[in-house]
Amino acid sequence: MTHANAPKPTIHVMMVDDHTVVRSGLRMLIDSHPRMKVVGEAGKGSDAIAVATRERPDVILLDLVLGEESGTELIAGLLAASEGSRILIMTALHDEEEHRRAVRLGAMGVLIKETSMELMIKAIEKVFEGEFWLDRYMTASLLSEIRRPGKRKKQDTPEDKAARLTAREREVVSLVGEGLKNKQIAERLAISQSTVRHHLTSIFDKLEVCDRLELLVFAYQNGMVTVHA
């Protein structure tokens, strides 16, 4: 059992941004925090994959625009290169659709660069702990998306839908809420990845959602997971 007063682990952070000055400023701010340390940085995609593979950071701060490259297109590669890393988008791009796309691809949240240092630190901590970081506007937008008309069983309440889940499916929902991927869920529950995929397919059908992000929003709305804003 961990003692209540035991020190919290250091959060290893990596930055992916094509502006050297931005990376320098972020490094100074993050390294000044007693619980955080920058372990790597990159300005382009190929370097980012190499650094993530080598350093295996806890949290990757990723810009969505890297010169001529798209940071969004790097998400899958970064997650594959550094299993266990969590991606937090930190960008000046005010494009809600691209923000949603990044989260659908596996990012754990989105920060706009104009945000305060205090909020940035809090977001890094929450993402490190496995919680999603979505602002209220994105959350509202996602809730609107999953309330679209024409879905079957639309008369069912969220409680009716949630009641269809088995105990094991509820465990899977909880682990998705922690930010775990299929392989990690399989290891945690001592089941195969194909069984995890089967559970997710069943969960999506019962809750009438299309993907993991819609699942997250449904679970958040109904108190099954925690999303910070």
BASE-614756 format. One record per residue (C-alpha): residue number from 1; x, y, z. Coordinates in Angstrom, 2 decimals. Each point is the difference from the previous one (the first is absolute). Layout:
BASE-614756
@nr: NUM xx: X yy: Y zz: Z
...
This chain:
BASE-614756
@nr: 1 xx: 0.00 yy: 0.00 zz: 0.00
@nr: 2 xx: 1.29 yy: 3.45 zz: -0.95
@nr: 3 xx: 0.38 yy: 2.37 zz: 2.95
@nr: 4 xx: -2.33 yy: 2.99 zz: -0.18
@nr: 5 xx: 2.93 yy: 2.40 zz: 0.29
@nr: 6 xx: 2.19 yy: -1.74 zz: -2.58
@nr: 7 xx: 1.35 yy: 2.42 zz: -2.63
@nr: 8 xx: -1.80 yy: 0.04 zz: -3.33
@nr: 9 xx: 1.98 yy: -1.28 zz: -3.00
@nr: 10 xx: 1.76 yy: 2.40 zz: -2.34
@nr: 11 xx: -1.93 yy: 0.59 zz: -3.22
@nr: 12 xx: 2.27 yy: -0.34 zz: -3.04
@nr: 13 xx: -1.13 yy: 2.37 zz: -2.74
@nr: 14 xx: 0.90 yy: 0.19 zz: -3.69
@nr: 15 xx: -0.74 yy: 2.99 zz: -2.25
@nr: 16 xx: -0.70 yy: -0.13 zz: -3.73
@nr: 17 xx: -0.12 yy: 3.51 zz: -1.47
@nr: 18 xx: 1.74 yy: 1.48 zz: -3.04
@nr: 19 xx: 0.80 yy: 3.30 zz: 1.74
@nr: 20 xx: 3.26 yy: -0.13 zz: 1.95
@nr: 21 xx: -0.93 yy: 3.05 zz: 2.09
@nr: 22 xx: -3.30 yy: -1.63 zz: 1.04
@nr: 23 xx: 1.79 yy: -3.19 zz: 1.01
@nr: 24 xx: 2.56 yy: 1.96 zz: 2.01
@nr: 25 xx: -2.71 yy: 1.89 zz: 1.84
@nr: 26 xx: -1.98 yy: -3.15 zz: 0.73
@nr: 27 xx: 3.13 yy: -1.80 zz: 1.20
@nr: 28 xx: 0.74 yy: 2.81 zz: 2.45
@nr: 29 xx: -3.56 yy: 0.00 zz: 1.35
@nr: 30 xx: -0.33 yy: -3.78 zz: 0.27
@nr: 31 xx: 3.45 yy: -0.56 zz: 1.50
@nr: 32 xx: -0.76 yy: 2.65 zz: 2.64
@nr: 33 xx: -2.78 yy: -2.23 zz: 1.33
@nr: 34 xx: 1.31 yy: -2.29 zz: 2.77
@nr: 35 xx: -1.89 yy: -3.01 zz: -1.31
@nr: 36 xx: 0.76 yy: 0.31 zz: -3.72
@nr: 37 xx: 2.97 yy: -0.43 zz: -2.30
@nr: 38 xx: 0.40 yy: 0.47 zz: -3.75
@nr: 39 xx: 1.73 yy: -3.10 zz: -1.35
@nr: 40 xx: -0.10 yy: 0.77 zz: -3.71
@nr: 41 xx: -1.12 yy: 2.33 zz: -2.74
@nr: 42 xx: -0.42 yy: -0.01 zz: -3.76
@nr: 43 xx: -0.95 yy: 2.40 zz: -2.75
@nr: 44 xx: -1.05 yy: -2.45 zz: -2.70
@nr: 45 xx: -1.67 yy: -3.35 zz: -0.36
@nr: 46 xx: 2.93 yy: -2.32 zz: -0.60
@nr: 47 xx: 1.92 yy: 1.45 zz: 2.94
@nr: 48 xx: -3.08 yy: -0.23 zz: 2.21
@nr: 49 xx: -0.43 yy: -3.73 zz: -0.65
@nr: 50 xx: 3.69 yy: -0.63 zz: 0.73
@nr: 51 xx: -0.04 yy: 2.00 zz: 3.24
@nr: 52 xx: -3.24 yy: -1.60 zz: 1.20
@nr: 53 xx: 1.41 yy: -3.46 zz: -0.71
@nr: 54 xx: 3.17 yy: 0.77 zz: 1.94
@nr: 55 xx: -1.41 yy: 1.96 zz: 2.96
@nr: 56 xx: -3.48 yy: -1.55 zz: 0.43
@nr: 57 xx: -1.41 yy: 3.15 zz: 1.63
@nr: 58 xx: -3.07 yy: -0.02 zz: 2.21
@nr: 59 xx: -1.62 yy: 2.95 zz: -1.76
@nr: 60 xx: 0.66 yy: 1.35 zz: -3.51
@nr: 61 xx: -0.94 yy: 3.63 zz: -0.68
@nr: 62 xx: -0.78 yy: 0.02 zz: -3.72
@nr: 63 xx: -0.68 yy: 2.96 zz: -2.28
@nr: 64 xx: -2.44 yy: -0.64 zz: -2.85
@nr: 65 xx: 2.01 yy: 2.04 zz: -2.51
@nr: 66 xx: 3.66 yy: -0.89 zz: -0.49
@nr: 67 xx: 1.09 yy: 2.14 zz: -2.93
@nr: 68 xx: -1.27 yy: -1.87 zz: -3.06
@nr: 69 xx: -0.84 yy: -3.08 zz: 2.09
@nr: 70 xx: -3.21 yy: -0.82 zz: 1.84
@nr: 71 xx: 0.43 yy: -0.81 zz: 3.66
@nr: 72 xx: -3.31 yy: -1.86 zz: -0.10
@nr: 73 xx: 1.52 yy: -2.51 zz: -2.42
@nr: 74 xx: 2.75 yy: -0.72 zz: 2.54
@nr: 75 xx: -2.31 yy: -1.15 zz: 2.78
@nr: 76 xx: -0.23 yy: -3.67 zz: -0.97
@nr: 77 xx: 3.75 yy: -0.24 zz: -0.59
@nr: 78 xx: 0.87 yy: 1.63 zz: 3.32
@nr: 79 xx: -2.35 yy: -2.29 zz: 1.92
@nr: 80 xx: 1.45 yy: -3.04 zz: -1.75
@nr: 81 xx: 3.59 yy: 1.15 zz: 0.56
@nr: 82 xx: -0.42 yy: 0.64 zz: 3.69
@nr: 83 xx: -2.52 yy: -2.34 zz: 1.56
@nr: 84 xx: -1.42 yy: 1.52 zz: 3.16
@nr: 85 xx: 0.55 yy: 3.61 zz: -1.09
@nr: 86 xx: -3.00 yy: 2.30 zz: 0.02
@nr: 87 xx: -0.38 yy: 2.83 zz: -2.49
@nr: 88 xx: -1.22 yy: 3.47 zz: 0.96
@nr: 89 xx: -0.56 yy: 2.34 zz: -2.94
@nr: 90 xx: 1.39 yy: 3.49 zz: 0.61
@nr: 91 xx: -0.56 yy: 2.18 zz: -3.02
@nr: 92 xx: -0.84 yy: 3.47 zz: -1.27
@nr: 93 xx: -2.32 yy: -1.54 zz: -2.61
@nr: 94 xx: -3.62 yy: 0.96 zz: 0.76
@nr: 95 xx: -1.65 yy: -2.76 zz: -2.02
@nr: 96 xx: -2.60 yy: -1.95 zz: 1.97
@nr: 97 xx: -0.34 yy: -2.70 zz: -2.65
@nr: 98 xx: 3.76 yy: -0.63 zz: 0.03
@nr: 99 xx: -0.05 yy: -0.05 zz: 3.80
@nr: 100 xx: -2.74 yy: -2.64 zz: -0.03
@nr: 101 xx: 1.89 yy: -1.99 zz: -2.62
@nr: 102 xx: 3.14 yy: 0.03 zz: 2.16
@nr: 103 xx: -1.93 yy: -1.34 zz: 2.99
@nr: 104 xx: -1.66 yy: -2.66 zz: -2.15
@nr: 105 xx: 3.48 yy: -1.12 zz: -1.09
@nr: 106 xx: 1.17 yy: -0.41 zz: 3.58
@nr: 107 xx: 0.94 yy: 3.38 zz: 1.50
@nr: 108 xx: -1.13 yy: 0.39 zz: 3.61
@nr: 109 xx: -0.89 yy: 3.67 zz: -0.23
@nr: 110 xx: 0.52 yy: 3.39 zz: -1.61
@nr: 111 xx: 1.54 yy: 3.23 zz: 1.31
@nr: 112 xx: 0.24 yy: 3.29 zz: -1.87
@nr: 113 xx: 3.44 yy: 1.61 zz: 0.29
@nr: 114 xx: -1.43 yy: 3.19 zz: 1.47
@nr: 115 xx: -0.99 yy: -1.94 zz: 3.14
@nr: 116 xx: 1.56 yy: 0.87 zz: 3.36
@nr: 117 xx: 3.00 yy: -1.84 zz: 1.41
@nr: 118 xx: -2.13 yy: -1.22 zz: 2.91
@nr: 119 xx: -2.57 yy: -1.54 zz: -2.31
@nr: 120 xx: 2.70 yy: -1.61 zz: -2.15
@nr: 121 xx: 1.59 yy: -1.62 zz: 3.07
@nr: 122 xx: -3.40 yy: -1.22 zz: 1.22
@nr: 123 xx: -0.81 yy: -1.46 zz: -3.43
@nr: 124 xx: 3.34 yy: -1.86 zz: -0.15
@nr: 125 xx: -0.62 yy: -1.44 zz: 3.47
@nr: 126 xx: -3.53 yy: -1.13 zz: -0.82
@nr: 127 xx: 1.01 yy: -1.59 zz: -3.30
@nr: 128 xx: 2.90 yy: -1.74 zz: 1.75
@nr: 129 xx: -2.52 yy: -1.43 zz: 2.46
@nr: 130 xx: -2.03 yy: -1.40 zz: -2.90
@nr: 131 xx: -2.76 yy: 2.60 zz: -0.10
@nr: 132 xx: -1.18 yy: 1.82 zz: -3.11
@nr: 133 xx: 0.34 yy: 3.77 zz: -0.25
@nr: 134 xx: -2.77 yy: 1.49 zz: -2.14
@nr: 135 xx: -1.28 yy: 3.56 zz: 0.24
@nr: 136 xx: -3.71 yy: 0.59 zz: 0.53
@nr: 137 xx: -0.53 yy: 1.02 zz: -3.63
@nr: 138 xx: 1.44 yy: -3.22 zz: -1.38
@nr: 139 xx: -1.94 yy: -2.05 zz: 2.52
@nr: 140 xx: -3.24 yy: 1.77 zz: -0.96
@nr: 141 xx: 0.73 yy: -0.51 zz: -3.68
@nr: 142 xx: 0.65 yy: -3.70 zz: 0.47
@nr: 143 xx: -3.17 yy: -0.39 zz: 2.03
@nr: 144 xx: -1.91 yy: 1.62 zz: -2.87
@nr: 145 xx: 1.54 yy: -2.42 zz: -2.49
@nr: 146 xx: -1.18 yy: -3.09 zz: 1.86
@nr: 147 xx: -3.53 yy: 1.37 zz: 0.39
@nr: 148 xx: -0.59 yy: -0.13 zz: -3.74
@nr: 149 xx: -3.42 yy: -1.11 zz: -1.24
@nr: 150 xx: -0.92 yy: -3.26 zz: -1.68
@nr: 151 xx: 1.85 yy: -2.40 zz: 2.27
@nr: 152 xx: -1.78 yy: -3.20 zz: 0.90
@nr: 153 xx: -1.49 yy: -0.33 zz: 3.45
@nr: 154 xx: 0.17 yy: 3.77 zz: 0.31
@nr: 155 xx: -2.77 yy: -0.15 zz: 2.61
@nr: 156 xx: 2.33 yy: -1.78 zz: 2.43
@nr: 157 xx: 1.47 yy: 2.12 zz: 2.77
@nr: 158 xx: 3.75 yy: 0.02 zz: 0.72
@nr: 159 xx: -0.78 yy: -2.01 zz: 3.13
@nr: 160 xx: -1.78 yy: -2.63 zz: -2.13
@nr: 161 xx: 3.01 yy: -0.24 zz: -2.30
@nr: 162 xx: 2.52 yy: -0.20 zz: 2.86
@nr: 163 xx: -2.09 yy: -2.71 zz: 1.67
@nr: 164 xx: 0.64 yy: -2.27 zz: -3.00
@nr: 165 xx: 3.71 yy: -0.18 zz: 0.79
@nr: 166 xx: 1.41 yy: -3.05 zz: 1.72
@nr: 167 xx: 2.33 yy: 0.35 zz: 2.99
@nr: 168 xx: 2.97 yy: -0.77 zz: -2.27
@nr: 169 xx: -1.09 yy: 2.60 zz: -2.54
@nr: 170 xx: -0.22 yy: 2.58 zz: 2.78
@nr: 171 xx: 3.58 yy: -0.86 zz: 0.94
@nr: 172 xx: 1.06 yy: 0.58 zz: -3.61
@nr: 173 xx: -1.79 yy: 3.38 zz: -0.05
@nr: 174 xx: 1.81 yy: 1.01 zz: 3.19
@nr: 175 xx: 3.37 yy: -0.95 zz: -1.47
@nr: 176 xx: -0.72 yy: 1.90 zz: -3.23
@nr: 177 xx: -0.73 yy: 2.96 zz: 2.27
@nr: 178 xx: 3.47 yy: -0.41 zz: 1.51
@nr: 179 xx: 1.48 yy: 0.40 zz: -3.48
@nr: 180 xx: 1.06 yy: -3.63 zz: -0.43
@nr: 181 xx: 0.33 yy: -1.48 zz: -3.48
@nr: 182 xx: -1.23 yy: -3.46 zz: -0.99
@nr: 183 xx: 3.29 yy: -1.74 zz: 0.80
@nr: 184 xx: 0.18 yy: 1.61 zz: 3.44
@nr: 185 xx: -3.64 yy: -0.85 zz: 0.73
@nr: 186 xx: 0.66 yy: -3.61 zz: -1.01
@nr: 187 xx: 2.98 yy: -0.19 zz: 2.36
@nr: 188 xx: -1.90 yy: 1.62 zz: 2.87
@nr: 189 xx: -2.95 yy: -2.40 zz: -0.34
@nr: 190 xx: 2.08 yy: -3.05 zz: -0.99
@nr: 191 xx: -1.92 yy: -0.48 zz: -3.24
@nr: 192 xx: 0.97 yy: 0.05 zz: -3.68
@nr: 193 xx: -0.02 yy: 3.12 zz: -2.15
@nr: 194 xx: -2.61 yy: -1.61 zz: -2.25
@nr: 195 xx: -2.24 yy: -0.40 zz: 3.06
@nr: 196 xx: 0.50 yy: 3.68 zz: 0.81
@nr: 197 xx: -1.04 yy: 0.89 zz: -3.55
@nr: 198 xx: -3.06 yy: -2.22 zz: 0.36
@nr: 199 xx: -0.95 yy: 1.73 zz: 3.26
@nr: 200 xx: 0.42 yy: 3.44 zz: -1.60
@nr: 201 xx: -2.16 yy: -0.97 zz: -2.97
@nr: 202 xx: -2.71 yy: -1.16 zz: 2.40
@nr: 203 xx: 0.35 yy: 3.16 zz: 2.12
@nr: 204 xx: -0.25 yy: 2.28 zz: -3.05
@nr: 205 xx: -3.15 yy: -1.84 zz: -1.11
@nr: 206 xx: -1.68 yy: 0.07 zz: 3.41
@nr: 207 xx: 0.77 yy: 3.66 zz: 0.66
@nr: 208 xx: -0.67 yy: 0.98 zz: -3.64
@nr: 209 xx: 3.34 yy: 1.77 zz: -0.44
@nr: 210 xx: 2.38 yy: -0.22 zz: -2.97
@nr: 211 xx: 3.49 yy: 0.01 zz: 1.49
@nr: 212 xx: 2.13 yy: 0.39 zz: 3.13
@nr: 213 xx: -0.42 yy: 3.77 zz: 0.09
@nr: 214 xx: -3.79 yy: -0.19 zz: -0.08
@nr: 215 xx: 0.26 yy: -2.70 zz: 2.67
@nr: 216 xx: 2.09 yy: 2.37 zz: 2.13
@nr: 217 xx: -2.55 yy: 2.80 zz: -0.36
@nr: 218 xx: -2.93 yy: -2.31 zz: 0.84
@nr: 219 xx: 1.87 yy: -1.35 zz: 3.02
@nr: 220 xx: 0.93 yy: 3.51 zz: 1.14
@nr: 221 xx: -3.57 yy: 1.25 zz: -0.36
@nr: 222 xx: -1.26 yy: -2.89 zz: 2.09
@nr: 223 xx: 2.63 yy: 0.07 zz: 2.74
@nr: 224 xx: 1.91 yy: -3.09 zz: -1.14
@nr: 225 xx: 3.34 yy: 1.82 zz: -0.59
@nr: 226 xx: 1.50 yy: 3.38 zz: 0.88
@nr: 227 xx: 0.90 yy: 2.65 zz: -2.58
@nr: 228 xx: 1.65 yy: 3.22 zz: 1.16
@nr: 229 xx: -0.42 yy: 3.36 zz: -1.64
